[in-house]
Amino acid sequence: MTGDRVAPAPRPLSKAGIDAQNAFLLRRYREFRLAADRVTAAWRRHPHVVAVSLIGSLAREPWKEVPRFQPWRRAGIELWHECKDIDLALWLDDPGDLNGLRRIRAKALQDMLKRDGLGVASHQVDGFVFEPGTDRYLGRLCDFNACPKGKRECRVPGCGEVAFLRQHEDFEWWPEALADDRSVRLFDRVSGTVRRAANLPLPGDDMPGVPP
């Protein structure tokens, strides 16, 4: 009895292999942008959330570069930029319920896994917390389920002075990351802005985004 034969995977450095890797990298953009929408949709129901923006490479049009991974790096072949995490800027009028926001983020990602079959871990969604009106950087939403957790990271000066507001050693925030050409406002309570990251264009992608 003969079973169905599975076509062999294309050689990585062949045109088919390069196309497959590029398709995978762009698919990760889609999945991460959908996850950004799911988390934002959940966060915007919290009364202390004033605004949410997508920042970092995920907010920009993808570009090609020689990757950090083999065998494409050794061959000097350019691929689409590898998107490794989701950066969300979060403006709060009161940072007193960061643990609640942490739990909301985790549940939104769990629901996405059940609904869409897409797995994105909580630690892959960074929440950078800001003061409304001034854009003053306050810290990052912690991933730990207790504050302090007793980890080495918890001993960074200032970490946990506000519960679940994490400080990173030697981290310096760059205000330019919030510039209009480097960020996308997904939610703004004052202006009523609601925008979907899934609708941001990708190279060769003419399919509409998936609603959150």
C-alpha positions in Angstrom: 0.0 0.0 0.0 1.4 3.3 -1.0 0.7 6.5 0.9 0.6 10.0 -0.5 4.1 11.3 -1.2 5.0 14.6 0.4 6.9 17.0 -1.9 10.4 17.7 -0.6 11.0 21.2 0.9 12.8 23.5 -1.6 16.5 24.0 -1.0 16.9 27.2 1.1 19.1 29.0 -1.3 17.1 28.2 -4.4 14.6 30.7 -5.7 11.7 28.6 -4.3 13.5 28.4 -0.9 14.1 32.2 -0.8 10.4 32.8 -1.8 9.2 30.4 0.9 11.3 32.1 3.6 10.1 35.6 2.5 6.5 34.4 2.6 7.1 33.1 6.2 8.6 36.4 7.3 5.7 38.4 5.9 3.2 35.9 7.4 4.8 36.7 10.8 4.1 40.4 10.2 0.4 39.5 9.6 0.2 37.4 12.7 1.9 39.9 14.9 -0.2 42.8 13.6 -3.3 40.7 14.3 -2.1 40.1 17.8 -1.5 43.8 18.3 -5.1 44.4 17.3 -6.4 41.8 19.7 -4.5 43.2 22.6 -5.4 46.8 21.8 -9.1 45.9 21.5 -9.0 44.4 24.9 -6.9 47.2 26.5 -9.2 50.0 25.1 -12.0 48.7 27.4 -9.9 49.5 30.4 -10.9 52.9 31.9 -7.3 54.1 32.5 -6.1 53.4 28.9 -5.9 56.8 27.1 -4.2 55.7 23.9 -2.3 52.8 22.2 0.2 53.0 19.3 2.0 50.3 17.4 5.7 51.2 17.3 8.9 49.6 16.2 9.5 47.6 13.0 6.0 46.2 13.0 4.6 49.7 12.4 6.8 50.3 9.4 6.7 49.0 5.8 8.9 45.9 5.7 12.4 46.3 4.2 14.9 43.8 3.0 18.3 43.1 4.7 20.8 40.3 5.0 19.4 38.3 8.0 21.1 37.2 11.1 20.3 33.5 10.5 21.9 30.9 8.2 22.3 29.9 5.4 21.1 33.2 3.9 23.5 35.2 6.0 26.5 33.3 4.8 25.3 33.7 1.2 24.6 37.4 1.7 21.0 37.0 0.5 18.6 39.8 1.5 15.2 38.7 2.9 12.4 40.7 4.5 13.2 42.0 7.9 12.6 39.5 10.7 9.9 40.8 13.1 10.6 39.2 16.5 8.1 40.9 18.8 5.3 43.4 19.1 6.0 46.9 20.6 2.9 48.8 21.8 3.1 52.3 23.3 0.5 52.6 26.1 -0.6 55.9 27.6 -2.3 55.6 31.0 -3.9 58.3 33.1 -3.3 56.1 36.1 -0.7 53.3 36.2 -2.3 51.7 39.3 -3.7 48.6 37.6 -0.8 47.4 35.5 -1.3 43.8 36.8 -4.9 44.0 35.4 -3.5 45.2 32.1 -1.0 42.3 32.1 -3.8 39.8 32.7 -5.9 41.4 29.9 -3.0 41.1 27.5 -2.5 37.4 28.4 -6.2 36.6 27.9 -6.4 38.4 24.6 -3.5 36.2 23.3 -5.1 33.1 24.7 -8.4 33.9 23.0 -6.5 34.5 19.7 -4.9 31.1 19.9 -8.4 29.5 20.4 -10.1 31.6 17.8 -7.5 31.8 15.1 -5.0 29.1 15.9 -2.2 31.7 16.1 0.3 31.4 19.0 1.9 34.6 20.3 3.3 34.6 23.8 2.8 37.4 26.3 6.5 38.1 26.5 6.5 38.8 22.8 4.1 41.8 23.3 6.0 44.6 25.0 3.9 47.4 26.5 5.9 50.7 26.8 4.1 52.9 29.3 3.8 56.7 28.9 2.3 59.7 30.7 -0.5 61.3 28.7 0.2 64.9 27.5 4.0 64.7 28.0 4.9 61.4 26.4 7.2 60.9 29.3 8.4 57.3 29.4 7.6 55.6 32.7 8.7 52.0 32.2 7.5 48.7 30.7 4.6 46.5 31.5 6.1 43.5 33.4 5.6 39.9 32.3 6.0 38.4 35.8 2.8 37.3 37.7 4.1 38.9 41.0 5.8 42.1 41.9 8.5 41.7 43.0 9.1 38.2 41.7 12.5 37.8 43.3 14.3 37.6 40.0 17.6 39.4 39.2 15.6 41.7 36.9 13.6 42.9 39.9 16.8 44.4 41.5 17.2 47.1 38.8 16.9 50.5 40.4 13.4 51.8 40.3 11.9 48.5 39.1 8.6 47.8 40.9 8.3 51.3 42.6 5.0 51.2 40.8 3.7 47.7 40.9 4.3 45.7 37.6 6.1 48.7 36.1 9.4 47.2 35.0 12.7 49.1 34.5 15.5 47.7 32.3 19.1 48.2 33.2 20.9 50.6 30.8 17.8 51.0 28.8 17.4 54.4 27.1 14.1 55.4 25.5 14.3 57.1 22.1 11.4 59.7 21.8 11.8 59.5 18.0 10.1 56.1 18.1 6.8 57.9 18.6 7.2 60.0 15.4 4.4 59.8 12.9 6.5 58.0 10.4 7.6 55.3 12.9 4.3 54.6 14.8 0.6 54.0 14.1 -2.0 55.2 16.5 -4.4 52.2 17.0 -6.6 53.8 19.7 -7.1 57.3 21.1 -9.9 57.8 23.6 -9.9 61.6 23.2 -10.1 61.7 19.4 -12.1 58.5 19.0 -9.4 57.0 16.8 -9.7 53.2 16.3 -7.4 51.7 13.7 -6.4 48.2 12.8 -2.8 47.1 12.4 -4.0 44.2 10.3 -5.0 46.7 7.6 -1.5 48.0 7.2 -0.2 47.1 3.7 2.4 44.4 3.1 4.4 43.8 -0.1 2.3 41.8 -2.5 -0.6 41.6 -0.1 -4.0 42.7 -1.5 -6.1 40.9 1.0 -8.0 43.0 3.6 -7.1 42.8 7.3 -8.9 40.6 9.7 -11.1 42.5 12.1 -10.2 42.3 15.8 
